[in-house]
């Protein structure tokens, strides 16, 4: 029994030209060695690990350029001679890169900085200790243990 329909608007990203329409389209992904070391660190000092999944993460990023989209098929008669101005990223159009830039800006504003070894491992130093967030695509791994909530993911030392 069908309960609901799901529709996604996708851009024809294959028509973009590298160097003209974009410079980068992908977001960094955590290196496997970073993930293993991160998990070993969490286990070694007995921290609790929280996994945070961001639903529709790629659609939350704000675009840094003005982009326009043709009216989707079936709606040309409703809005003749019109185009859509995109304010947020959509599938097929730099969505991972835009998501990463938006997330990184928010985390940097909170005091987190990308590590030198892997930009997906973010570290925050404060008087409460060190806080870590490991970002893997649209998931975040946050170790927690014995620190104030404002310090985020922490490991004293």
C-alpha positions as CSV (number, residue, x, y, z in Angstrom):
1,X,0.0,0.0,0.0
2,X,1.4,3.4,-1.0
3,X,1.3,5.9,1.8
4,X,3.2,8.9,0.4
5,X,5.2,10.1,-2.6
6,X,8.7,11.5,-2.3
7,X,10.0,13.9,-4.9
8,X,13.4,15.4,-5.2
9,X,14.4,18.3,-7.5
10,X,17.8,17.6,-9.0
11,X,20.0,19.8,-11.1
12,X,21.5,18.7,-14.4
13,X,25.0,19.0,-13.0
14,X,26.5,17.2,-15.9
15,X,26.1,20.3,-18.0
16,X,28.5,22.3,-15.7
17,X,32.0,23.0,-16.9
18,X,34.9,22.5,-14.6
19,X,36.8,25.8,-14.0
20,X,33.8,27.9,-15.3
21,X,30.8,26.8,-13.2
22,X,32.8,25.4,-10.3
23,X,36.2,24.8,-8.9
24,X,35.4,22.0,-6.4
25,X,32.3,19.9,-6.0
26,X,33.1,17.4,-3.4
27,X,33.6,17.7,0.4
28,X,36.4,16.0,2.2
29,X,35.8,12.6,3.7
30,X,37.6,11.3,6.8
31,X,40.6,9.2,6.1
32,X,40.4,5.6,7.2
33,X,43.5,6.0,9.3
34,X,42.0,9.0,11.1
35,X,38.8,7.1,11.8
36,X,40.7,4.1,13.2
37,X,42.9,6.4,15.4
38,X,39.9,8.4,16.5
39,X,38.0,5.3,17.5
40,X,41.0,3.8,19.3
41,X,41.5,7.1,21.2
42,X,37.8,7.1,22.3
43,X,38.1,3.5,23.4
44,X,41.4,4.0,25.2
45,X,40.1,6.7,27.5
46,X,36.7,5.1,27.8
47,X,34.6,7.9,26.3
48,X,31.0,7.5,25.1
49,X,30.7,8.0,21.4
50,X,27.6,9.7,20.0
51,X,26.8,9.5,16.3
52,X,24.8,12.4,14.9
53,X,23.2,12.0,11.5
54,X,22.1,15.2,9.7
55,X,18.9,14.4,7.6
56,X,19.0,16.1,4.2
57,X,22.3,17.6,5.1
58,X,23.3,18.4,1.5
59,X,20.1,20.5,1.2
60,X,21.0,22.8,4.2
61,X,24.0,24.5,2.6
62,X,23.7,28.2,1.5
63,X,24.9,28.9,-2.0
64,X,27.7,31.4,-2.4
65,X,26.7,32.4,-6.0
66,X,23.5,33.3,-7.8
67,X,22.3,30.2,-9.6
68,X,19.2,29.8,-11.7
69,X,17.2,26.7,-12.7
70,X,14.8,26.2,-15.5
71,X,11.2,25.5,-14.4
72,X,10.7,21.8,-13.9
73,X,8.8,19.8,-16.6
74,X,5.1,20.1,-16.1
75,X,5.2,23.6,-14.6
76,X,6.2,25.6,-17.7
77,X,2.6,26.6,-18.3
78,X,2.1,27.8,-14.7
79,X,5.1,30.1,-14.8
80,X,5.8,30.9,-18.5
81,X,9.1,32.7,-19.2
82,X,10.3,32.3,-15.6
83,X,13.3,30.7,-13.9
84,X,14.0,29.6,-10.3
85,X,16.6,31.3,-8.3
86,X,18.3,28.8,-6.0
87,X,19.1,29.9,-2.4
88,X,20.0,26.5,-1.1
89,X,22.0,23.6,-2.7
90,X,20.1,20.8,-4.4
91,X,21.1,17.4,-5.5
92,X,23.4,17.4,-8.5
93,X,24.7,20.9,-7.8
94,X,27.8,21.2,-5.6
95,X,25.7,20.0,-2.6
96,X,28.4,18.2,-0.7
97,X,30.9,21.0,-1.1
98,X,28.3,23.6,0.0
99,X,27.3,21.5,3.0
100,X,30.9,21.1,4.1
101,X,31.5,24.8,3.8
102,X,28.4,25.7,5.8
103,X,29.2,23.1,8.5
104,X,32.8,24.1,8.8
105,X,31.9,27.8,9.1
106,X,29.5,27.0,11.9
107,X,31.9,24.8,13.8
108,X,34.8,27.3,13.3
109,X,32.5,30.0,14.8
110,X,32.1,27.8,17.8
111,X,35.9,27.5,18.2
112,X,36.6,24.3,16.4
113,X,39.6,24.1,13.9
114,X,40.4,21.4,11.4
115,X,43.3,19.2,12.4
116,X,46.5,19.4,10.2
117,X,46.4,15.7,9.4
118,X,42.7,15.5,8.4
119,X,40.3,18.4,7.8
120,X,37.4,16.2,8.9
121,X,38.7,15.9,12.4
122,X,37.9,19.1,14.2
123,X,39.5,20.1,17.5
124,X,38.5,22.8,20.0
125,X,40.8,23.8,22.9
126,X,39.3,25.4,25.9
127,X,39.8,25.8,29.6
128,X,37.7,22.6,30.0
129,X,40.0,20.5,27.9
130,X,40.0,19.4,24.3
131,X,36.8,18.8,22.2
132,X,36.7,16.6,19.1
133,X,34.3,16.1,16.2
134,X,35.0,13.7,13.4
135,X,32.8,14.5,10.4
136,X,32.1,11.7,7.9
137,X,30.1,12.9,5.0
138,X,26.8,13.9,6.7
139,X,27.5,12.1,10.0
140,X,29.3,13.4,13.0
141,X,31.0,11.3,15.7
142,X,31.3,13.1,19.0
143,X,33.0,11.5,22.0
144,X,31.6,12.6,25.4
145,X,32.8,12.2,28.9
146,X,32.8,14.1,32.1
147,X,32.9,17.7,30.7
148,X,30.4,20.6,30.6
149,X,27.9,20.5,27.8
150,X,29.3,23.8,26.3
151,X,32.7,22.1,25.7
152,X,31.2,19.7,23.2
153,X,33.0,16.4,22.7
154,X,35.8,16.3,25.3
155,X,38.8,14.5,26.4
156,X,40.7,16.1,29.4
157,X,44.4,16.3,29.1
